[in-house]
């Protein structure tokens, strides 16, 4: 199963239709139990509302003083012997990484999981430069073999079945016996471990992302469940961190606050198995660690969000809770979004990163049920931010002509209450006439809805009628 991978955010509609028609993908999406585990973890944390409010306030404070914390972080990194690379966009970030790789003569680079690396297209750039990237996170390794992007920010291969993974291993691990059993998760993990483990010792460069950057100490914090991030940054002679500028927090104590929310919101764990803090290159008395430490700080459209309400999107700690609770993502997975970030967070971020013209369909792909905002551990008002983009789409006339015509017709009626009530009564009567058993399986202009679900028919008097009668009309 390859899923339905869009060529870009502009291809969303076609890819979404294909994903809905992919039975293997639908079965894989049904296995995601993150929402249930999150609910259990949050229920066991009575102070969650207070932690959530404190986390949102912390992130807002950092964003309001981002220039100060960036300067403080860079000074701390350099004081510890590291190097900071300031990058305005994906191209300059890739150039910075390639510059470090060439300077240290790296021919292979081990990589920990990094959504920022995915965002800038780092693997393709390394390969084009003759440097072999080796993904060491199991999920990332699987999709690297499949030549696919991640379908989920915390579970990149969640769209793959065990049989899919076994097929990939047989195709790529050709030095192994062809008829070996690959029908259990433990066997697959063991085989991946034996393939990946030797790579740490020969890599000339270790690349990781960062869950948090500590301004006070110049440290990078990563969380993993496999330990691959520790090996990546400790065994290579050069450790390079790729991260967005919004990952900053003032102190390690502040990161601890966010860590209490991150794993619970993502996987339902109290904490991930490994939480690792890297602070510069190896010191004279250190028994191991990298000889050089570089941090590539990426803007890539982030500061463009700072001037209005969209700034709240930069609170995001990449837990994936909004994806796990989104009814749209739950039906189509991540690939149709055609971008690094899918689900509600991607519907807000991608227009800023890729441009609104290419991503104009993404803010429309929402039921506006509000679950994404309810479960966000840093209280990002995602539906409000999608509405912001919808307004921009309309103002720039990027929405389809039929949508603009329908909105203009609604506006004309809304300004004429008598005609509006007549239209509502006529529509209500017509829909009731088409209904069977109180529901519609087909309706004019609603084929996209009724293809996948029934539409309840109107019942009883309209809201306006009930309001005028004091709510007592049957």
N, C-alpha and C positions, 0 to 999 in steps of 0.2 A: 504494500500500500504506500503510495506516495502522497496522498492527500491532494488537495486542490490548491496549487500554489499560484498565486497571481504574479504577473510580471511586474506589478507595481500597484500603488494604491488606486490608480485610475482604472485598473482592471477588476475592481472589487466586485461589481455586480455579476460578471460572468463567473468568476471564481467561486462566489458564494453559492450560486445556483448549482455549480458542479459539486461543491462540497455537500450540499443537501442531498444530492443524488448518489453519494458514495457510501454504500452500506458498511464497508470496512471502517471508514472514518467515523461514521455514526456510532458504530459499536465501540471504537476506541474512546470517543468522547464520553460515552456513558460510563466509562471506568473511573473517571476523575472523582476521587472522594475528598478532595481538598476542602470543599465547603463544609462538609460534615465534621471533619477533624478540626477545622478552625472554630466552628461553633462550640465544640466540646472544650477546646483550649480557652476560649474567651469566657465561657461560663465558669471555668475554674479560676478566673482572675477577677475577683470582685472590684479591684481598683482600676479596671480597664477604662472606664469613662474618664477618670482623672488623668491616667497615663496618656490617653489619646489627645486630650486637650493640651496637656503639657508638651507633647510631641509636636502638635501643630504650631503652638506658640514658639517653640524652639526653632523650627524650620523657618517660620516667618521672620524671626529675629535675625537669623543668619542671612536670609535673602535681603532683608532691609539694610544689612551692613556687609554685603558680600565682598565689596572691594577691600574692606579692612581685613576680613578673614582670609581672602586669597593672598594678600601681601604677607600676612602673618604666617600662613602655611608655607609659602615659598621660602620665606626667610628661615623657617625651622628646617625645611628639607635641606637647604644649602648649608646651614650650620652643621648638619649631621653628615655632610659629605655627598649629598645627592644633587641631582640636576632637575630643574623644572622646565618643561617646554610648554609655552603658551600657544594655543592653537585656536584660530578663529573658526575653522570649518573642518570638514572631513578630510579634504585634500592636504591641508597643512598638518593635520594630526598623523595621517599616513606617512607624509614626508618625514616627520619627526621620528616615527618608529623605524622607518627604513634607514634613516641616518644613524640611529643607534645600532641597528643590526649590522650595517656595513662597517661601522667603526670597530665593532668587536669581532668582526669576521664570522658572524653566525651563519651556518648553513641550515640549521634546524632551530625551531623555536617551540618549546612546550608552552601551552596556553591553558590557563585556568578559565573558567566560565566568565565571560565579559560581554554584557549587552552593549557597552560602549564600543567594544571591538566589532561587534556585529553591525552597529550603527554606521561605522565609518568604512565598512567593507574590508577589514584588515586582512583576513585570510587570503582573499583574491589578490590583494596588493603584494603580500609576502610571496605568494606563489609566482606572480608575474616577475618578481625580483630574483627568483631562483632560490628562495628561502622556504623550506618546508615547514608549515605550521602543523603542530600535532595537538589536537584537542585532547585534554586529559580528563575532563569531566565525562562520565560515561554517556550521558544523554547527548552532549555535544559531539563526542566521538562517533556515536551512532549516526547522527545526521550529517557529520562530515563524510562518512563513508557513503551515505545516500546522496551526497551533493545537494542537500536541502538546507534552507534556513531553519532556525528554531520555530516551533509552532506555539511555544509557551515560554514566558520569560524565566520560570523556575523549573520547568519540566520540558526541556526542548524537544524530547522525543516521545512525548505523551501520545502522539498520534500513531505510533508504531506498535504493532502487536509483537508478541514473543516470536512468532513465526517470521515476521518481517526482519527482526534483528538477527535471527538464526540465518536467514537467507543472505543478509549482508555479510555476516561473518564467514560463511562458506565461500562467498564470492571474493572476499578480500584477504582472508587468512589462508592462502592456498598452500602453505607449508604444513598444514594440519591434515590429519586423515579425513578424507572426504565423507566417510560414513560415521564420523563421531557423533554421539548424541548431543543435541543442543536444544533440549526440550524443557529445561528448567532454568529459572532465573539465576540460580547459584552457579550453574555451569557457564552461562554466558558471562557473568561477572568475572569468574575465574579466568576465562579465556582472554577477556579484555585486559585484565590485570597483567597477565604474562606478556601481552603485546605491548602495553604502554609502559610498564615499569622500566625497561632498559632505556627508554627515550630520555628519561630525566638525566641520566649520566652523560649523554652525548650532546645535549642541547646547548647551543652557545648563548641562548637568550631565553629567559623565562618571563612570560607576559601574563599579567593578571589584571582583573578589574579592581574595583574597590567598592565595597558597600558604604563605607564612610571614610572621609579624610579628616584627620584631627589637626586643626589649625595650630594648637598649642605646641605639639610635638613634631609636626610634619610626618605623621604616621599614616599608613594605609591599613584599613581593617577589612578583612574578607571573612565571609562565613561559608562553610562547605559542610557536606555530610560524608565526603569521601576521602578527605585529606589530600586530594590532588593539588589543591592550591598551595598547601605548605611545601610539598615537594617541588612544585614549579618554581616558587620564589626562593627556596633555600638552596637548591642543588645547582641551578644554572649560575654561571659566573656573573651574569648581568640580570638584574630584576627590573622590569619595566612595568609601570602601572599606567593603565589607560582609564580615565575617569572623566565624567562630566563635572563642570564647576559647581553644580548644585549639591554635590556629595559632601560638602564641608560641614563640620560641626565644630564648635569651639574647643571642647575638651573631651577626653576619653570618657568622663562621667556622662556626658551628653550622648555619646554613642551607646552607652549602656542602657539609657532610657529607651532609645530606638530599638536596640536589640531585644528588649522585652516584648516589643510589639511585632518585630519583623518575622521571626520564625512562627509565632502563633498565628499570624495572619496568613502566612504563606503555606505552611505544611501542617500546622496544628501541633508543632513541637514547642516545648518550653524554650529551648535553645537548639540551634544546630549542633552537630557533633563537634565541629571545629570552629573556633573563633580565633583568628590569627591577626596579630598586630605586627606590621613591618615598619621599622623606623631606620631608614638609611642603609648604607652598605655595611659590610662586616667591619667591626672594630678590631683593633690590634689583638685584644685578648679573646675575641670570639672564636670558638672552635670551628664554626662553619658559617655559611651565609654567602650572599653574593658580594663580589668585589666592587660592584658599581650598582647604583640605584638611580633610576630615572622615573619621573612622573610626567605623563602627557595629559595636560588639562585641556578639555575640549569645551568650547562654547557651542558652535554648530547650531545656532538659532535660539539658544537658551536666553540670552540677554534680550532678545526681541520679545520675550514673554513678560519681561519685568515691568513694563509700563502700564499694565492694566490688570483686570481681575484674573487673567490667565496665569499670572505669577504663581497662584496657588498650585498649579500643576508641578512646579519645581519642588514642592514638598515631597514628591513621590519617593518612596524608599524601595520601589521595585519588588514588592511582596507578591504581586499577582492576585491579590484577593478580588480585585474588580473583575478580572478575567474569569475567575472561578465562580462568580455569582451572576455573570451576565448571561441572560437568555439568548442573546444573539451569538456571542462567542461560543456558548455551549452547544449551539446547533451547527456551527460552521468551522470551529477551530481557528487557529491563528494564521494559517497561510493565505486565506483570501484577502486579508488586509493589505498584503503586498508590501509590508514594511517591517522593520525590526520589532516594533511594538504593536501588538494587537489589542483587541478588546477596548473597553472604555478609555484606558490610559492612552492607547494608541490613537484613538479617535480625537483626542485633544493634542497629543504631541506631534503626530505625523504631519498635520497641516502646517505646523510651525517649522518642522525639519525639512519636509519635502516640498512645501508650497501648497497653498490652498487650491490652486487650479488642478493639480494632480490628485489631491486628496479630498475633493469636494464631496464624494459619496460617503466618506467615513463618518462625519458627524451626524449623518442622516440615519445611520444603521443602529438605531437605539429604540427600545420600547419606552424609554424614560420611566421605567419602574422605580428607579432610584436606589436599587440595591447596591450599586457600585459605590455611591456616596455613603450609604449606611455602613458598609463594611470597611471602608478605607481607614487604616489606622492613623492617618494624619489628616483626616477630615477634609479631603479635597472635594469640592462641590462639582463633581464631574458632569452631571446633567446640565448645570448652569453654564459650564465652560463649553459644552457641546452646543448649547443654544447660542452662545457668543459666536461660534464659528458659523452656525446656521444663519445668523444675522449678517455676518460678513459675506457669506455666499450669496445671499439675496441682494445685498447692497452692491456687490460686484457683478450681479447678473450672471452668476455661474450656475444657477440652478436651471433645470430643464424648462423650456417654455411652457409645457403643460402644467408644471407646478406653479409657475408665476400666474398663469391664467386662472387656475383654481383658487389661488390665494386672492387674486383681484376680485373674483366672483364672490368669495366669502366676505371680503371687506365691503363690497357693494351692499350685500345683504345685511351685514352686521350694522351698517349705518342707517338701515331702513327697517326698523323693528317689525312693522306690519308684514312686509314681504318676507322677512326672516322667519316669522312664526308660520306663515303659510307654507314656506319651503320645508320647514321642519315637519309640519303635519303631513305634507305630501310624501316626503321621504319615509317617515315613520309608517304611514299606511302602505306604501309600496313594499317596504322591507317585510312587514308583517304578512303581506300577501304572498311573498316569495318563500317564507319560512316553512319548514317542515319540523314539527315537534319542538317549536320554539327556537330553532337555530337555522342559520343559513349555511349551506354548503357551496353556494355560489351567489354572487351579488355584483351588480354593476360597479365598475371601477375598484373592486376589492378582490380581484382574482389572485393577487400576490398573497393576500391573507388567507383566503379560503382554500388555496391549494394545499396548505399545510395544517390548517386548523378550522374549526367551525366558528362562525360569527353569531353571537347571540342576537336574536331579533329584538327590537324595541318592545317594551311591555308597559302598559299603563299610560297615564297622561305624561306630557312633557314636564320637565322641571319648572318651566315658566308657568305652566298651568297650575301645577301644585303650589307654587309660590304665591300666585295671585289668590288662590283659594285657602291660603293659610296652611297648606300641607295636609289638609283633611280629605282631599278628593281621592277616591279609590283608584 
